[in-house]
């Protein structure tokens, strides 16, 4: 059963409201109550705190931000070190759940995390001085390995100068089922590498049962006989969704060697020589190919694309690379075109390297890599009125926001950017939401011209905040011209009168 533990504390928040009155009544200082659940943590695991902020005062507070830090060795704040809570209405609350990792080496006991809290008393007011609260947590469960490794000496033997299949057995020695198992293998030894099955995935291991993994380990020619090790990181969950991680050192025994060298061709790197690929762009990719083991001859490099791919070549797709000696690399380039109507996303491209080894036998290497294409996104303003605003006055801007591009965007908000002339007021920002291309969206925002603003022309800057198809946040800026100065009123024409006007009307000479 999940244990719920709570601590609470009251923060007196001093605000500028202390000098204000509302409806003839003096403002009351807002009070924020901070509470935290799940303060009992477990060693060697990912733990989640539940932090809650309640405004018990009479007035809304704005731009609320929380910063959670740890100075305890072995206790790390993984997520939500900084959380923006925006505003909290009177008598309302907001919460968030930072994730904390407790290393298995952390001793049992009580520890403190630091919560720093800031806010604004008004939407355009100054940020308060940071309010610091110490949050007590308790590590009361020691780290217990959930998976054990069973050495099998006969199954971990390898030969130098070739690829070797090895076997490792892992047992769930915990009292419950573990799920979503992932083994990631690597080697820090230059002469030993994991060439196949770097990443093992498994659904679950019931209590007391085992899982076998069988990677292929390449040992270079000339590696001294002896005992070595590779690393395996196991990530998994229990049935309650808690995350775990264990690191193993897996033995490899090199007990013999082969005399013949094998040619090994690998792609050392793939580099896209373009900052950001958008529809209609021509871009270049560089492939660097490495030869190890023994020399290779008559190398050919070729690219292939899916039948419906929106990426096409504008240079030859098959390139002759000649011969390549062991230990050397060669780089080849391809020019590609992203179609004008391509959608933002990831596009696979397959490369195949063919060669002949020192034994006269043919070999090949096929790998697929991904090209990331960004959408074309550009904002513009429509139906922008001519603005003339006196110094010290507020104005309201009504216009349409137009997205020019190929992709829809989400969580769009438009707002006024302050400078030495323009300042924000209530209503200086408007949330729009989702915006599709070529669909104007009306908006209405306010701003104020500062009292000391000089007369004449000035640029009013607007910021557009949004998230793209990859949920990345962007901020674009646009400007429009406004005129600062007194607004001339249209005066009514004076009425004609007097004796001469009466005489002219009498004689039929005018009105």
DRENDO-720055 format. One record per residue (C-alpha): residue in three letters; chain; residue number from 1; x, y, z. Coordinates in nm, 2 decimals. Layout:
N
code	unit	pos	X	Y	Z
Ala	A	NUM	X	Y	Z
...
***
This chain:
511
code	unit	pos	X	Y	Z
Unk	A	1	0.00	0.00	0.00
Unk	A	2	0.13	0.35	-0.09
Unk	A	3	0.22	0.55	0.21
Unk	A	4	0.10	0.91	0.22
Unk	A	5	0.29	1.15	0.45
Unk	A	6	0.24	1.52	0.47
Unk	A	7	0.42	1.81	0.61
Unk	A	8	0.28	2.17	0.60
Unk	A	9	0.41	2.52	0.66
Unk	A	10	0.28	2.87	0.63
Unk	A	11	0.46	3.14	0.43
Unk	A	12	0.37	3.50	0.50
Unk	A	13	0.40	3.68	0.17
Unk	A	14	0.46	4.05	0.19
Unk	A	15	0.32	4.24	-0.11
Unk	A	16	0.27	4.58	-0.25
Unk	A	17	-0.10	4.55	-0.16
Unk	A	18	-0.01	4.66	0.19
Unk	A	19	-0.02	5.02	0.07
Unk	A	20	-0.33	4.98	-0.15
Unk	A	21	-0.70	4.99	-0.07
Unk	A	22	-0.98	4.81	-0.26
Unk	A	23	-1.34	4.94	-0.23
Unk	A	24	-1.22	5.15	0.07
Unk	A	25	-1.09	4.85	0.27
Unk	A	26	-0.72	4.79	0.33
Unk	A	27	-0.56	4.50	0.14
Unk	A	28	-0.48	4.19	0.34
Unk	A	29	-0.14	4.02	0.30
Unk	A	30	-0.18	3.69	0.11
Unk	A	31	-0.07	3.37	0.29
Unk	A	32	0.05	3.07	0.10
Unk	A	33	0.04	2.72	0.26
Unk	A	34	0.30	2.47	0.13
Unk	A	35	0.24	2.10	0.19
Unk	A	36	0.43	1.79	0.06
Unk	A	37	0.32	1.43	0.04
Unk	A	38	0.53	1.11	0.00
Unk	A	39	0.83	1.23	0.20
Unk	A	40	0.94	0.87	0.27
Unk	A	41	1.20	0.78	0.01
Unk	A	42	1.36	0.45	-0.10
Unk	A	43	1.73	0.40	-0.18
Unk	A	44	1.83	0.30	-0.53
Unk	A	45	1.49	0.41	-0.67
Unk	A	46	1.31	0.69	-0.84
Unk	A	47	1.08	0.87	-0.59
Unk	A	48	0.80	1.12	-0.64
Unk	A	49	0.71	1.41	-0.41
Unk	A	50	0.37	1.58	-0.43
Unk	A	51	0.41	1.95	-0.36
Unk	A	52	0.10	2.17	-0.31
Unk	A	53	0.07	2.55	-0.29
Unk	A	54	-0.25	2.69	-0.15
Unk	A	55	-0.32	3.07	-0.15
Unk	A	56	-0.52	3.11	0.17
Unk	A	57	-0.53	3.49	0.14
Unk	A	58	-0.79	3.72	0.00
Unk	A	59	-0.62	3.83	-0.32
Unk	A	60	-0.47	3.66	-0.63
Unk	A	61	-0.09	3.63	-0.66
Unk	A	62	0.09	3.63	-0.99
Unk	A	63	0.40	3.47	-1.17
Unk	A	64	0.44	3.21	-0.89
Unk	A	65	0.76	3.01	-0.94
Unk	A	66	0.91	2.73	-0.73
Unk	A	67	1.27	2.61	-0.73
Unk	A	68	1.35	2.27	-0.57
Unk	A	69	1.72	2.19	-0.50
Unk	A	70	1.92	1.93	-0.32
Unk	A	71	2.26	1.97	-0.16
Unk	A	72	2.26	1.61	-0.03
Unk	A	73	2.51	1.38	-0.20
Unk	A	74	2.32	1.10	-0.37
Unk	A	75	1.98	1.27	-0.37
Unk	A	76	1.91	1.43	-0.71
Unk	A	77	1.62	1.63	-0.84
Unk	A	78	1.55	1.47	-1.18
Unk	A	79	1.25	1.67	-1.30
Unk	A	80	1.08	2.00	-1.21
Unk	A	81	1.37	2.16	-1.05
Unk	A	82	1.21	2.48	-1.16
Unk	A	83	0.83	2.50	-1.20
Unk	A	84	0.63	2.80	-1.31
Unk	A	85	0.29	2.79	-1.15
Unk	A	86	0.17	3.12	-1.30
Unk	A	87	-0.11	3.28	-1.09
Unk	A	88	-0.29	3.13	-0.79
Unk	A	89	-0.64	3.28	-0.71
Unk	A	90	-0.75	3.35	-0.36
Unk	A	91	-0.85	3.03	-0.17
Unk	A	92	-0.72	2.82	-0.46
Unk	A	93	-0.42	2.58	-0.48
Unk	A	94	-0.18	2.43	-0.74
Unk	A	95	0.05	2.14	-0.72
Unk	A	96	0.33	1.96	-0.91
Unk	A	97	0.52	1.63	-0.87
Unk	A	98	0.90	1.65	-0.90
Unk	A	99	1.09	1.32	-0.94
Unk	A	100	1.38	1.24	-0.71
Unk	A	101	1.64	0.97	-0.74
Unk	A	102	1.80	0.84	-0.42
Unk	A	103	2.13	0.66	-0.48
Unk	A	104	2.17	0.32	-0.32
Unk	A	105	2.47	0.45	-0.12
Unk	A	106	2.26	0.71	0.07
Unk	A	107	2.24	0.60	0.44
Unk	A	108	1.90	0.58	0.61
Unk	A	109	1.80	0.90	0.79
Unk	A	110	1.64	1.24	0.76
Unk	A	111	1.75	1.50	0.50
Unk	A	112	1.64	1.84	0.38
Unk	A	113	1.56	1.97	0.04
Unk	A	114	1.55	2.34	-0.03
Unk	A	115	1.23	2.50	-0.18
Unk	A	116	1.26	2.86	-0.30
Unk	A	117	0.94	3.04	-0.37
Unk	A	118	0.88	3.38	-0.56
Unk	A	119	0.58	3.56	-0.68
Unk	A	120	0.43	3.90	-0.78
Unk	A	121	0.16	4.07	-0.58
Unk	A	122	0.02	4.23	-0.90
Unk	A	123	0.05	4.12	-1.26
Unk	A	124	0.28	4.40	-1.35
Unk	A	125	0.45	4.43	-1.01
Unk	A	126	0.80	4.35	-0.90
Unk	A	127	0.90	4.00	-0.80
Unk	A	128	0.92	3.94	-0.43
Unk	A	129	1.25	3.85	-0.26
Unk	A	130	1.29	3.47	-0.26
Unk	A	131	1.12	3.28	0.02
Unk	A	132	1.32	2.97	0.13
Unk	A	133	1.16	2.67	0.29
Unk	A	134	1.34	2.36	0.40
Unk	A	135	1.15	2.04	0.31
Unk	A	136	1.23	1.74	0.53
Unk	A	137	1.24	1.40	0.37
Unk	A	138	1.33	1.06	0.51
Unk	A	139	1.52	0.77	0.35
Unk	A	140	1.38	0.48	0.54
Unk	A	141	1.42	0.19	0.29
Unk	A	142	1.77	0.06	0.19
Unk	A	143	1.86	-0.04	-0.16
Unk	A	144	1.79	-0.40	-0.23
Unk	A	145	1.91	-0.55	-0.57
Unk	A	146	1.61	-0.68	-0.76
Unk	A	147	1.81	-0.87	-1.02
Unk	A	148	2.11	-1.09	-0.96
Unk	A	149	2.37	-1.20	-1.22
Unk	A	150	2.47	-1.56	-1.24
Unk	A	151	2.82	-1.62	-1.40
Unk	A	152	2.84	-1.91	-1.65
Unk	A	153	3.21	-1.96	-1.72
Unk	A	154	3.16	-2.18	-2.03
Unk	A	155	2.93	-1.93	-2.20
Unk	A	156	3.15	-1.62	-2.17
Unk	A	157	3.46	-1.75	-2.36
Unk	A	158	3.57	-1.55	-2.66
Unk	A	159	3.84	-1.56	-2.93
Unk	A	160	4.06	-1.27	-3.02
Unk	A	161	4.03	-1.17	-3.39
Unk	A	162	3.67	-1.25	-3.44
Unk	A	163	3.31	-1.20	-3.33
Unk	A	164	3.19	-1.42	-3.04
Unk	A	165	2.84	-1.51	-2.91
Unk	A	166	2.83	-1.50	-2.53
Unk	A	167	2.54	-1.58	-2.28
Unk	A	168	2.45	-1.41	-1.95
Unk	A	169	2.17	-1.52	-1.71
Unk	A	170	1.98	-1.27	-1.49
Unk	A	171	1.75	-1.38	-1.21
Unk	A	172	1.47	-1.19	-1.04
Unk	A	173	1.55	-1.25	-0.67
Unk	A	174	1.28	-1.01	-0.55
Unk	A	175	0.94	-1.12	-0.42
Unk	A	176	0.74	-0.96	-0.70
Unk	A	177	0.73	-0.95	-1.08
Unk	A	178	0.94	-0.69	-1.26
Unk	A	179	0.82	-0.55	-1.60
Unk	A	180	0.94	-0.33	-1.89
Unk	A	181	1.29	-0.47	-1.87
Unk	A	182	1.56	-0.31	-2.08
Unk	A	183	1.93	-0.41	-2.09
Unk	A	184	2.17	-0.17	-2.25
Unk	A	185	2.52	-0.31	-2.31
Unk	A	186	2.84	-0.13	-2.37
Unk	A	187	3.22	-0.17	-2.35
Unk	A	188	3.48	0.08	-2.24
Unk	A	189	3.77	-0.14	-2.36
Unk	A	190	3.90	-0.04	-2.71
Unk	A	191	3.97	-0.40	-2.82
Unk	A	192	3.63	-0.54	-2.72
Unk	A	193	3.30	-0.41	-2.85
Unk	A	194	2.94	-0.52	-2.85
Unk	A	195	2.85	-0.55	-3.22
Unk	A	196	2.51	-0.70	-3.20
Unk	A	197	2.21	-0.69	-2.97
Unk	A	198	2.32	-0.38	-2.78
Unk	A	199	1.98	-0.33	-2.64
Unk	A	200	1.76	-0.61	-2.50
Unk	A	201	1.39	-0.56	-2.42
Unk	A	202	1.18	-0.80	-2.22
Unk	A	203	0.82	-0.79	-2.10
Unk	A	204	0.86	-0.92	-1.75
Unk	A	205	1.04	-1.16	-1.52
Unk	A	206	0.82	-1.32	-1.24
Unk	A	207	0.97	-1.37	-0.90
Unk	A	208	1.24	-1.64	-0.89
Unk	A	209	1.26	-1.68	-1.27
Unk	A	210	1.55	-1.59	-1.50
Unk	A	211	1.61	-1.41	-1.83
Unk	A	212	1.90	-1.49	-2.07
Unk	A	213	2.06	-1.24	-2.30
Unk	A	214	2.31	-1.34	-2.58
Unk	A	215	2.51	-1.05	-2.73
Unk	A	216	2.78	-1.07	-2.99
Unk	A	217	3.11	-0.95	-2.87
Unk	A	218	3.39	-0.85	-3.11
Unk	A	219	3.75	-0.90	-2.99
Unk	A	220	4.02	-0.74	-3.21
Unk	A	221	4.32	-0.94	-3.33
Unk	A	222	4.61	-0.91	-3.10
Unk	A	223	4.41	-0.87	-2.78
Unk	A	224	4.60	-1.03	-2.50
Unk	A	225	4.44	-1.34	-2.35
Unk	A	226	4.28	-1.28	-2.01
Unk	A	227	3.97	-1.17	-1.83
Unk	A	228	3.78	-0.85	-1.94
Unk	A	229	3.43	-0.71	-1.87
Unk	A	230	3.15	-0.52	-2.05
Unk	A	231	2.88	-0.31	-1.88
Unk	A	232	2.51	-0.38	-1.87
Unk	A	233	2.26	-0.13	-1.74
Unk	A	234	1.92	-0.28	-1.65
Unk	A	235	1.61	-0.06	-1.63
Unk	A	236	1.28	-0.20	-1.51
Unk	A	237	0.96	-0.13	-1.31
Unk	A	238	0.77	-0.31	-1.04
Unk	A	239	0.39	-0.37	-1.07
Unk	A	240	0.32	-0.04	-0.90
Unk	A	241	0.50	0.15	-1.17
Unk	A	242	0.81	0.24	-0.96
Unk	A	243	1.13	0.27	-1.17
Unk	A	244	1.46	0.09	-1.09
Unk	A	245	1.80	0.07	-1.24
Unk	A	246	2.10	-0.16	-1.18
Unk	A	247	2.44	-0.17	-1.33
Unk	A	248	2.63	-0.50	-1.39
Unk	A	249	2.99	-0.57	-1.49
Unk	A	250	2.97	-0.88	-1.71
Unk	A	251	3.29	-1.09	-1.76
Unk	A	252	3.44	-1.19	-2.09
Unk	A	253	3.72	-1.44	-2.10
Unk	A	254	3.95	-1.42	-2.40
Unk	A	255	4.11	-1.77	-2.39
Unk	A	256	4.23	-1.81	-2.75
Unk	A	257	4.30	-1.63	-3.07
Unk	A	258	4.25	-1.68	-3.45
Unk	A	259	4.53	-1.60	-3.69
Unk	A	260	4.32	-1.47	-3.98
Unk	A	261	4.20	-1.12	-3.98
Unk	A	262	3.84	-1.03	-4.07
Unk	A	263	3.75	-0.71	-4.25
Unk	A	264	3.50	-0.51	-4.05
Unk	A	265	3.33	-0.21	-4.22
Unk	A	266	3.14	0.03	-4.00
Unk	A	267	2.98	0.38	-4.05
Unk	A	268	3.18	0.60	-3.81
Unk	A	269	2.95	0.90	-3.84
Unk	A	270	2.66	1.06	-4.04
Unk	A	271	2.65	1.44	-4.04
Unk	A	272	2.38	1.67	-4.18
Unk	A	273	2.55	1.99	-4.31
Unk	A	274	2.25	2.21	-4.26
Unk	A	275	2.13	2.38	-3.94
Unk	A	276	1.76	2.31	-3.99
Unk	A	277	1.59	2.13	-4.29
Unk	A	278	1.26	2.28	-4.41
Unk	A	279	1.04	2.22	-4.71
Unk	A	280	1.22	2.30	-5.03
Unk	A	281	1.57	2.29	-4.88
Unk	A	282	1.87	2.14	-5.05
Unk	A	283	2.11	1.99	-4.80
Unk	A	284	2.42	1.77	-4.78
Unk	A	285	2.50	1.47	-4.57
Unk	A	286	2.84	1.33	-4.51
Unk	A	287	2.90	0.96	-4.44
Unk	A	288	3.23	0.86	-4.28
Unk	A	289	3.32	0.49	-4.33
Unk	A	290	3.58	0.31	-4.12
Unk	A	291	3.77	-0.01	-4.20
Unk	A	292	3.91	-0.23	-3.92
Unk	A	293	4.06	-0.58	-3.89
Unk	A	294	4.19	-0.62	-4.24
Unk	A	295	4.20	-0.41	-4.56
Unk	A	296	3.90	-0.38	-4.79
Unk	A	297	3.87	-0.33	-5.17
Unk	A	298	3.63	-0.19	-5.43
Unk	A	299	3.41	-0.01	-5.18
Unk	A	300	3.07	0.12	-5.31
Unk	A	301	2.84	0.34	-5.11
Unk	A	302	2.47	0.38	-5.20
Unk	A	303	2.16	0.55	-5.06
Unk	A	304	1.80	0.43	-5.09
Unk	A	305	1.47	0.59	-5.00
Unk	A	306	1.12	0.47	-4.92
Unk	A	307	0.88	0.45	-5.22
Unk	A	308	0.67	0.74	-5.08
Unk	A	309	0.96	0.94	-4.94
Unk	A	310	0.95	1.32	-4.98
Unk	A	311	1.33	1.33	-4.98
Unk	A	312	1.50	1.28	-5.31
Unk	A	313	1.87	1.29	-5.43
Unk	A	314	2.01	1.55	-5.66
Unk	A	315	2.35	1.39	-5.68
Unk	A	316	2.44	1.03	-5.77
Unk	A	317	2.32	0.78	-5.51
Unk	A	318	2.60	0.53	-5.57
Unk	A	319	2.96	0.64	-5.52
Unk	A	320	3.28	0.44	-5.57
Unk	A	321	3.52	0.48	-5.27
Unk	A	322	3.81	0.26	-5.40
Unk	A	323	4.02	0.06	-5.16
Unk	A	324	4.04	0.13	-4.78
Unk	A	325	4.32	0.01	-4.55
Unk	A	326	4.25	-0.12	-4.20
Unk	A	327	4.25	0.16	-3.95
Unk	A	328	4.16	0.43	-4.20
Unk	A	329	3.84	0.61	-4.28
Unk	A	330	3.68	0.77	-4.60
Unk	A	331	3.41	1.03	-4.63
Unk	A	332	3.15	1.06	-4.90
Unk	A	333	2.89	1.33	-4.95
Unk	A	334	2.53	1.33	-5.10
Unk	A	335	2.31	1.62	-5.19
Unk	A	336	1.94	1.58	-5.12
Unk	A	337	1.62	1.78	-5.17
Unk	A	338	1.33	1.80	-4.93
Unk	A	339	1.01	1.85	-5.13
Unk	A	340	0.82	2.17	-5.10
Unk	A	341	0.51	1.99	-4.96
Unk	A	342	0.70	1.77	-4.71
Unk	A	343	0.55	1.74	-4.36
Unk	A	344	0.76	1.80	-4.05
Unk	A	345	0.89	1.47	-3.91
Unk	A	346	1.15	1.20	-3.92
Unk	A	347	1.25	1.04	-4.25
Unk	A	348	1.46	0.72	-4.28
Unk	A	349	1.74	0.69	-4.53
Unk	A	350	1.92	0.36	-4.59
Unk	A	351	2.29	0.33	-4.68
Unk	A	352	2.45	0.02	-4.81
Unk	A	353	2.83	-0.03	-4.82
Unk	A	354	2.96	-0.32	-5.03
Unk	A	355	3.33	-0.43	-5.05
Unk	A	356	3.57	-0.72	-5.10
Unk	A	357	3.78	-0.85	-4.82
Unk	A	358	4.14	-0.99	-4.82
Unk	A	359	4.00	-1.34	-4.89
Unk	A	360	3.83	-1.22	-5.20
Unk	A	361	3.49	-1.26	-5.04
Unk	A	362	3.21	-1.01	-5.08
Unk	A	363	3.07	-0.83	-4.78
Unk	A	364	2.81	-0.56	-4.71
Unk	A	365	2.69	-0.33	-4.44
Unk	A	366	2.34	-0.18	-4.44
Unk	A	367	2.23	0.09	-4.19
Unk	A	368	1.93	0.32	-4.17
Unk	A	369	1.96	0.67	-4.02
Unk	A	370	1.70	0.94	-3.98
Unk	A	371	1.67	1.29	-4.13
Unk	A	372	1.48	1.54	-3.91
Unk	A	373	1.26	1.79	-4.11
Unk	A	374	1.12	2.10	-3.94
Unk	A	375	0.80	2.26	-4.05
Unk	A	376	0.79	2.60	-4.22
Unk	A	377	0.65	2.84	-3.96
Unk	A	378	0.62	3.21	-3.99
Unk	A	379	0.37	3.46	-3.83
Unk	A	380	0.23	3.77	-3.98
Unk	A	381	-0.02	4.04	-3.88
Unk	A	382	-0.33	4.13	-4.08
Unk	A	383	-0.57	4.42	-4.06
Unk	A	384	-0.34	4.62	-3.84
Unk	A	385	-0.49	4.96	-3.77
Unk	A	386	-0.30	5.29	-3.77
Unk	A	387	-0.22	5.36	-3.41
Unk	A	388	-0.17	5.70	-3.25
Unk	A	389	-0.14	5.71	-2.88
Unk	A	390	-0.07	6.01	-2.64
Unk	A	391	0.22	5.96	-2.40
Unk	A	392	0.10	5.82	-2.07
Unk	A	393	-0.22	5.67	-2.22
Unk	A	394	-0.32	5.31	-2.28
Unk	A	395	-0.44	5.17	-2.61
Unk	A	396	-0.60	4.86	-2.75
Unk	A	397	-0.47	4.67	-3.05
Unk	A	398	-0.71	4.47	-3.25
Unk	A	399	-0.57	4.27	-3.55
Unk	A	400	-0.55	3.92	-3.70
Unk	A	401	-0.26	3.67	-3.65
Unk	A	402	-0.18	3.47	-3.96
Unk	A	403	0.04	3.16	-3.97
Unk	A	404	0.23	3.13	-4.30
Unk	A	405	0.38	2.78	-4.33
Unk	A	406	0.32	2.41	-4.36
Unk	A	407	0.25	2.30	-4.00
Unk	A	408	0.00	2.37	-3.74
Unk	A	409	0.13	2.48	-3.40
Unk	A	410	-0.01	2.45	-3.05
Unk	A	411	-0.04	2.65	-2.73
Unk	A	412	0.00	2.99	-2.91
Unk	A	413	0.00	3.30	-2.70
Unk	A	414	0.06	3.66	-2.82
Unk	A	415	0.18	3.94	-2.59
Unk	A	416	0.33	4.29	-2.58
Unk	A	417	0.71	4.32	-2.53
Unk	A	418	0.81	4.60	-2.29
Unk	A	419	1.08	4.85	-2.38
Unk	A	420	1.18	5.20	-2.29
Unk	A	421	0.86	5.34	-2.44
Unk	A	422	0.60	5.06	-2.41
Unk	A	423	0.49	4.89	-2.09
Unk	A	424	0.26	4.60	-2.03
Unk	A	425	-0.08	4.64	-1.86
Unk	A	426	-0.36	4.40	-1.77
Unk	A	427	-0.47	4.24	-2.09
Unk	A	428	-0.12	4.27	-2.26
Unk	A	429	-0.12	3.90	-2.34
Unk	A	430	-0.38	3.67	-2.50
Unk	A	431	-0.38	3.29	-2.52
Unk	A	432	-0.50	3.17	-2.86
Unk	A	433	-0.43	2.79	-2.85
Unk	A	434	-0.40	2.59	-3.17
Unk	A	435	-0.33	2.77	-3.50
Unk	A	436	-0.35	2.63	-3.85
Unk	A	437	-0.17	2.77	-4.16
Unk	A	438	-0.36	3.03	-4.36
Unk	A	439	-0.63	3.07	-4.10
Unk	A	440	-0.63	3.43	-3.95
Unk	A	441	-0.70	3.44	-3.58
Unk	A	442	-0.83	3.77	-3.43
Unk	A	443	-0.68	3.89	-3.11
Unk	A	444	-0.72	4.19	-2.88
Unk	A	445	-0.43	4.31	-2.65
Unk	A	446	-0.36	4.62	-2.46
Unk	A	447	-0.05	4.83	-2.39
Unk	A	448	0.05	5.16	-2.24
Unk	A	449	0.28	5.44	-2.36
Unk	A	450	0.51	5.56	-2.08
Unk	A	451	0.47	5.92	-1.95
Unk	A	452	0.81	6.03	-2.06
Unk	A	453	0.78	5.87	-2.41
Unk	A	454	0.90	6.12	-2.69
Unk	A	455	0.66	6.20	-2.97
Unk	A	456	0.71	6.05	-3.31
Unk	A	457	0.72	5.71	-3.47
Unk	A	458	0.79	5.39	-3.26
Unk	A	459	0.80	5.02	-3.31
Unk	A	460	0.55	4.82	-3.10
Unk	A	461	0.70	4.47	-3.06
Unk	A	462	0.48	4.16	-3.01
Unk	A	463	0.60	3.81	-2.90
Unk	A	464	0.44	3.49	-3.02
Unk	A	465	0.50	3.19	-2.81
Unk	A	466	0.41	2.84	-2.94
Unk	A	467	0.51	2.47	-2.95
Unk	A	468	0.59	2.28	-3.27
Unk	A	469	0.51	1.93	-3.38
Unk	A	470	0.80	1.80	-3.16
Unk	A	471	0.65	1.99	-2.86
Unk	A	472	0.95	2.22	-2.87
Unk	A	473	0.88	2.57	-2.74
Unk	A	474	0.96	2.87	-2.96
Unk	A	475	0.93	3.25	-2.92
Unk	A	476	0.90	3.47	-3.23
Unk	A	477	0.88	3.85	-3.24
Unk	A	478	0.70	4.09	-3.48
Unk	A	479	0.69	4.47	-3.49
Unk	A	480	0.44	4.73	-3.61
Unk	A	481	0.47	5.11	-3.63
Unk	A	482	0.27	5.33	-3.39
Unk	A	483	0.27	5.71	-3.36
Unk	A	484	0.31	5.87	-3.02
Unk	A	485	0.15	6.21	-2.98
Unk	A	486	-0.17	6.40	-2.91
Unk	A	487	-0.47	6.28	-3.10
Unk	A	488	-0.63	6.57	-3.29
Unk	A	489	-1.01	6.60	-3.24
Unk	A	490	-1.23	6.70	-3.53
Unk	A	491	-1.39	7.03	-3.44
Unk	A	492	-1.74	7.13	-3.58
Unk	A	493	-1.75	7.40	-3.84
Unk	A	494	-1.87	7.73	-3.70
Unk	A	495	-2.22	7.84	-3.79
Unk	A	496	-2.25	8.13	-4.03
Unk	A	497	-2.46	8.42	-3.88
Unk	A	498	-2.49	8.79	-3.84
Unk	A	499	-2.66	9.06	-4.03
Unk	A	500	-2.46	9.00	-4.36
Unk	A	501	-2.56	8.64	-4.36
Unk	A	502	-2.93	8.75	-4.32
Unk	A	503	-2.90	8.99	-4.61
Unk	A	504	-2.73	8.73	-4.83
Unk	A	505	-3.02	8.48	-4.77
Unk	A	506	-3.27	8.76	-4.82
Unk	A	507	-3.12	8.84	-5.16
Unk	A	508	-3.09	8.47	-5.25
Unk	A	509	-2.71	8.49	-5.27
Unk	A	510	-2.64	8.20	-5.03
Unk	A	511	-2.76	8.00	-4.74
***
